[in-house]
C-alpha cells in the first residue's frame, strides 16, 4: 500500500521512503549492482562514507562533480568550482 502526503507546494510525497533501507535491502541492491559489473562499497556511517570518498578520490587533482550532492555532503567539495 502506498502512503502519501502532500508537500507545501501540493506535490505527492511517498512516505515509504522516510525510513532508511534495511541491511538486507542494501545487500540485495549491492549484489545486483556487482552482478552488472559495478564496484560497490556499503558503509555504516557518514564518517565512513567521507573517509571512503577521500580515499578513492585523487588528491590535488580536478574532478568533474556535475554538482554531486554526494561529494558536497562528503565535505570534499563545497560546489562545482571547488573540487
C-alpha positions in Angstrom: 0.0 0.0 0.0 1.4 3.4 -1.0 1.3 6.0 1.7 1.5 9.6 0.5 1.3 13.1 1.9 1.5 16.4 0.2 4.4 18.9 0.2 3.8 22.6 0.9 3.5 23.1 -2.9 0.9 20.3 -3.3 3.2 17.6 -4.7 2.6 14.0 -3.6 5.3 12.6 -1.3 5.7 8.9 -0.9 6.2 8.4 2.8 7.5 4.8 2.3 10.9 6.4 1.7 11.1 8.1 5.1 12.8 5.0 6.6 16.4 4.0 5.7 16.8 0.8 3.7 17.3 -2.3 5.7 20.6 -4.2 5.7 19.0 -6.9 3.6 17.8 -4.3 1.0 21.3 -2.7 0.9 23.0 -6.1 0.4 20.5 -7.1 -2.3 21.0 -3.9 -4.1 24.8 -4.1 -3.8 24.7 -7.6 -5.2 22.6 -6.6 -8.1 25.0 -3.7 -8.9 28.0 -6.0 -8.6 26.3 -8.5 -11.0 26.2 -5.7 -13.5 29.9 -5.0 -13.2 29.8 -2.0 -10.8 32.1 -1.6 -7.8 30.0 -1.2 -4.7 31.0 -0.1 -1.2 28.5 -0.2 1.6 29.4 1.8 4.8 27.6 2.2 8.1 28.1 5.9 8.9 28.5 9.3 7.3 32.1 9.4 8.7 32.9 6.1 7.0 31.4 7.4 3.7 33.6 10.6 4.0 36.7 8.5 4.6 35.9 6.3 1.6 35.3 9.2 -0.7 38.6 10.8 0.4 40.5 7.6 0.0 39.1 7.0 -3.5 39.4 10.5 -5.0 42.8 11.7 -6.1 44.4 14.4 -4.0 45.4 17.6 -5.8 43.6 16.8 -9.0 40.5 18.4 -10.5 37.5 16.2 -10.7 34.2 16.7 -12.5 31.4 16.6 -10.0 28.4 17.5 -12.1 27.0 19.2 -8.9 27.3 15.9 -7.0 25.3 16.1 -3.8 27.3 13.1 -2.5 30.6 15.0 -2.9 29.1 18.1 -1.4 27.9 16.2 1.7 31.2 14.4 2.0 32.9 17.7 2.7 35.3 17.1 -0.2 33.7 19.9 -2.4 31.6 22.8 -1.4 30.5 23.4 -5.0 31.4 22.6 -8.6 34.2 25.2 -8.7 35.9 24.0 -5.6 36.8 20.4 -6.3 
